[in-house]
């Protein structure tokens, strides 16, 4: 390792199984492999709903700040509760358990939620902090009413201010860097570093010498695979519509498998799964839902669309190795780790021609890029893969995909980029000012938030 060993502390709000969580886990493992000591603090990590490294002892994951503030109030106020939970976490590890001081961190890595930054700057002023922006939260929030727009004003300001207090800002793609600049014009002098997410290349390379491919999961049916969280913004319905457009003779020899993150605590996950079932019904596609490989294998042979909920890493890998094509439907995806996972397993990718996938999928070489507005073009690619392209054609495309991932998106590459940024960051002398009038406003705001929350919650107890 080029630099000295450091104690690096991560802060992430909810260590589930989404793309942001995959990046955090990969970044932590990569830095740990370089000899650093890594500790992750989070407000929530369910052993039944997280990545293997977060529960099997690979990483030191500590759940704190989860006893006073609920994740939401009446299924609302998510951002307010998330901020308060992170504030609670920092205060707990600083004043109740004193863990943070005992760890003697050389650097902080925070992502997704920037509320902790001014507090960490205040309590440990010598420790430098890198903030990884997957995508500006202000652009992810729904603003369907004037009240919601007004409600978001202080949070949008707060996000920009706290993000600007970090010593280094990193983003996951050139696309996100462009969006970041547009979202935070007051931070125009801060040029975010692009540090691409990664996949575990070494594990895949261990299998590269094995002759022959895996046995098909469902004999007589090729697999068109979609992996995404069950959220409307992922546009999974596009895959269902495109699959329904295939000629019946071709469709009868294939199965669309829609797998991904599903949390029964999240109302949108539950409702969107039902919406997709209704869409399949309207298109006269036979469908089934499974939660594990046993129930998935037991679905009727006539099933056209299979919904797989909360897919563990081992099952996802099995699905990828059995797939003929991965379809990645989100429009303006910030980066998209799933296309890399597919290309690493030599699976061609059909992705939206916008956002992060344009930096990973090379049209005509490792897969296809198509407009999400043109459903018929997605259907045509599916038809090509299922009935026209030869196995040799698909194999060559798969080889090109794996080579691209190995060269540009390995865990080693990401770990070295992070290590370089952290090594440079700890030498920074001039830092963003934190102890001005804005800091006082923020502290008063935190106190006000807690007072409002107490007024809502305490009478109910």
N, C-alpha and C positions, 0 to 999 in steps of 0.2 A: 504494500500500500504506500502511495506517495506521501501522504501526510501522516501526522501522529494520530494515535487512537483517541477518540473523543467520546464523551457521554452526550448522547443526542436524545432529546425528549420530544415525542410526538404528541399532538393534540388533535383528536378527531371526534366529532359529536356523536356519531352512531356507527359502530363498527359492524355493519351488516354484510350483505353480499352484492352490493352494487359496484359499478365501475370505479367510483371514487375510492371505495374501500379496498378494491383490488389493487389500486395504485399505491395506497398507503401501506398495505401489507407487503407488496413487492419492494417498495422503497426501503421499508424497515429491514427486510431480509437482505436486500442488496448491501445496505450500509453495514449490517451486522456481519455479512460475509467478508467485508473489507476490514474487519477487526474492531469496529466501533461497538460501544455498548448502547443498546437502544431500548427505550421504555416508551410504551404507548399508553396515554391516558384517554379514556373515553367515558361518556355518560351512559352508554348502553352497549352491551355485547352479549347477545344470547348464544350460548354454546350450540344450540340447535339451528341457529340462523346466522352463521358467520363462516369465514374461510378457515380451512384446516389449520393454518399457521397461527391463527388467533386463539385456538383452543387446545392444540396438541403440545404446547410448551415450546414451540419454536420461537415464539416472541413473548416478551414480558408485557402482557396486556393487563391494565388495572382499571377497573370500573369505579368511578368516583362521581360525586355530584349528582346522584340519581335518587336521592331520598326525600327531597323537599319539593321540587318542582316537577309536575307531570309533563309528558311530551306535548300535550295540548290541553286546552280547556274547551270542553264541549265540541271537540273536533275542530277547533279554531285556534287562532293565536299561536301557530306553530313557531314562527320566527321569534316571537317574544319569549316563549318558553325555552326555545333552543338557546337563546342568549343567556337567559337566567340560569339555565342548567350549566352552561359552560362557566359562567361567573361563579356559581356554587362550587363547581369542580376545582377551579383555581384557588378559591378561598379555602376549601377543605384541605387540599394538599399543601397549602402554605401555612395554615394556622392550626388545623386540627391534627393532621398526621405528620406534618413537617417533611413529607416525602420529597418534595421538590428540592428543598435545601440539602437534604441528605444525598440526593443523587448528584449534586454539584454539576449541573449541566453546562456543557460548553456551547451548545447550540440548541435552538428550538426549531421544530418543523410543525407548523400549523397549516391546516387546509380546510376548505369548505366554509368554515365559520371563523370570522376574524375578531370576535368579541373578546377573546382572551389576550389579544396582543397588548393593549395599553396596561392591563393588569400585570402581565409578565414583564413588561418594560419597567413598571413601577417597582415590583418586588425583587426582581433580579436584573438591575440596570446594566450589568456588565455582559449579560448573555445575549448573543446575537440571535436574530429570528428570521427564518425563511418562511414566507407564506406562499403556499401553492394554490393558485386559483384555477379550479376546474372549469368554472364559468361564473360570471358575476351573478350573485343571488338576486340582485334587483331585476335582472332580466328573466329569471325563472318564475317569479311570483305572478300569480294570476291577479288581474286588476279589473274585475268584471263590473265594478260599481264605483261611483264617485267616493263613497265612504272608504272602500278598500284602497283607492288611490291616495286619499288623504292619510289613511292609516299607515301606508308604506313610506311616506315622506321622511320621517325621522330615521327609519331603518335603512333607507337608501343612503341618506347622509352618513349615518353611523358606519355602514359598510365601507364607504369610500374613505372616511377618516381613519378608521382602524386599520384598513389594508395599507394605507399610506404610511403607517408607523412601522411597518416591517422593514428590516434592513435589505432584504432581497425579495423580489416578487418573481415567481415562476409560473408558467402556464403550460398546458398540455399540448398545444399545437399553435401553428402560425395563425390559424383561423381564430382561435381564442385570444391570441395576442391582439389581433385587429379589433375584435369585439371589446376587449378590455379597454383599449384606448378610447373607443367611442363611448363606452359606459361611464368612464371616469376621466372626463376632460381635465379635472384639477390635478390629475396625476400624470399629465402628459410628459413631464420630465423623467418619469420612471419607465424605463424600457424593460418589460418583463423578459426573463430568460425563458426559452423554450426547452423544456425537458420532457421528452416523449415518455409516455407510459411504456411498460414492457410486458413481455411474456417469458415464461420459464423455458428458455431455449435448451438448456442442458438436459432437462428431463426428456424433452422430445428427441434430442439427438441420441439418447441411449437406445431408443427404439428404431433408429434410422437404418440399422443393419438387419432388421428382421424382414425376412422374405415374405411377400404376399401381404394382402390387406386383411383387415378384420372380417369376421363373418358378419353378414348383414343381420341387423337386429330383427327385421321382419322379412323373412324369405319371400321373394317374389315382388317386393316393393322397394324402390329406391327412396331415399330420404331427402326431402327438401327441408332444411333446418333453419329455424329462426330462434335466436337467443336474445332475450331482452326482458327487462322488468315489465310487469303488467301495468303499464301507464299509458295514457292516451297519447302523450307527446311522442311515444316511440312508434306510433303509426303501424302497429302490428296488423291492423286490418288490411293494409296494403298487400301483405303477403297472402292473406286469405282470399282477397279479391283476385289477385294474379293467379293463384293456384286454381281458383274456380274457373278461370278463363281457358284452362287447358282443354284440349279435345278429350272427351270421355275415355277413349281407348288409351291415351297416354296417362291420364290421371289415375286410371284403375291400376297402373303399375307403380304408382308412387304414393307417398304419404307425406303430408306437411306436418312437421313436428314443431310446435311452438312451446319453447321451454324458457324458463328464466325465473327471476326473482319474484316471489309472491309472499307477502307478509299479511296474515289475516288481521293484524292490527291496523293496516292501512286501508281505509275505506275505498280509495281509488283502485287498489289492486283487486279487491273483491268485486266492485261494480264493473270494472273494465273486463274482467274475465267473463262475467255474465254477458256483457255487450258483445264480446267476440263470439261467444256461443250463439247468441241471437243472430249475428251476422252470418255465421256458418249455416244456421237453419234457413235464413232467407235466401242463401245461395244454393240450397239443397245439397249441402255437404254433410256427410255423416261424421259426427265428432264424439270424442270421449275425453275424460279428464283423469289424470293419474298423478300420484304424489311420490312414487318410487318406481324402480325398475321392474319390480315384480308385477305391479298393477299395470304398468305400461306394456309389458309383454303379453298381458292377458286380454288386451282389448280385442274386440272382434276384428276379423281379417278385413271386413268391409269398411273399417274406419278410414275416413279421408283425412281428417284433421285431429291430431292428438295434442291436447294441452297438458304440459308437464309443469307442475307447480313446485317452486323452491328446489331447484335442481342442485344437488351437491357436486363438488368438483369432479369426483370420480365418474358420475353419470354423465356430466357434460362432456368429459373427454371421450367416453364411449360413444356418445351421440355424434361428436365431431368426426371421429374415426369411421363412423358408419354413413356419414352424409355424402351425397353427391354434389350438393351446392348449399352454401350458407347465404341466406337473404338477410340483409341488414337495412331495415326500413327507416330509421329515424331521419327526419329532415333537420339539417343544421346541427347535427351531432357535434359536440365539442371536440371529441377525439374518436372514441369508439374502440374499446379493447377487443371486442369479440371478433372483428375481422382479422386481427393479428393472430388470435388463437386458432382461427380456422386455417389461415394461410400456413401457420406453423405445422398443422396436421395435413398439409397438402390438399386442402379443400378450396376450390375456387369460390370467390365471393362476389355476390351481386349486391351493390350498395348504392345508397342515395348519392347523387352527383353534387353534393353540397357538404360543407363543413369538414370536420376532421378526416373522414374516410377518403377524401380526395388526396390526402397526404400519405395514405397507407396503401390503398388499392390502386394499382396501375391498370387502367382500362385496356383490355385486350391482351394483357400479359399475365396478371395475377387474378383477374376477374373482370367484372363489368361495372361501370358507373352509369346509372340511368336516372332520369328525372322521376321524382316521386309523383308527379302529376300525370305521368304516362303509364297507367297500369298495364296497357297492352304490351309495352316494351319489357316489362318485368315478366309477363307471361311468355313472351317470345324467348327470353333467355332461359327460362325454366324448360321450355320445349326443346331448345337446342341441347341443353345438358342431358335431358332425359331420353331424347330419341335421335339426335343427329350427330353430335360430337362423338368421336371415337374415344375409347379408353386411353389411347396414346395421347390424344389432344388434351384430355383432362389431366393426365399424368404430367405432361410438360408444363401446363399451367400451374399445377400444384407444386412442382419443383421450383418454379420461378417465385411462387409465393413464399415458400419456406426460405429460400435464399435471401429474399428481401428482408424478412423478419430477422434472420440471423445476423445480417449485416447492420441493420439500423435500429432494431427494437428489442434487443436482448436485455436481460436483467443486469448483466455485467456493464453494458453501455450506459444504462440509466444510473446505476450505482456510481459509476465513475464520474458522470456528469454532476450528480448530486454532491459527491465528495469534493469535486473541484469547486463547486459553488460555495459549499460550506467552508472550505479552507480559505477561499478568498473573502468570504463574508466575515469571518472572525477577525480579519485584519482591518476591517473597516473602522476608520476613526470618526468620521463625521456621520452622524445618524439623524434621522428625522426627529424634529422637536416634538416632545410629548407632553411637557408640563406647562402648557399654555392655558388660555381661557377655554379651549376646546376640551381639555382634560376635566376641568371643573364642570362643564356642561354635561360631559359624559357621566361623571360620578353622580351628579344630581339626577340625571336620567335613570341610572341604575337604581338609585334609592326610590325614585318615583315608581318605577316598574314593580319593584318588590312590594311597595305599599299597596299598589292597585291589586297585585296578585293576592296579597294577604287578605284584602277586603273581599275578594271573590271566593277564595278557598276556605279560609278559616271558619266563616259562619256555617259552612256545610259539614264541618267535622263534629 
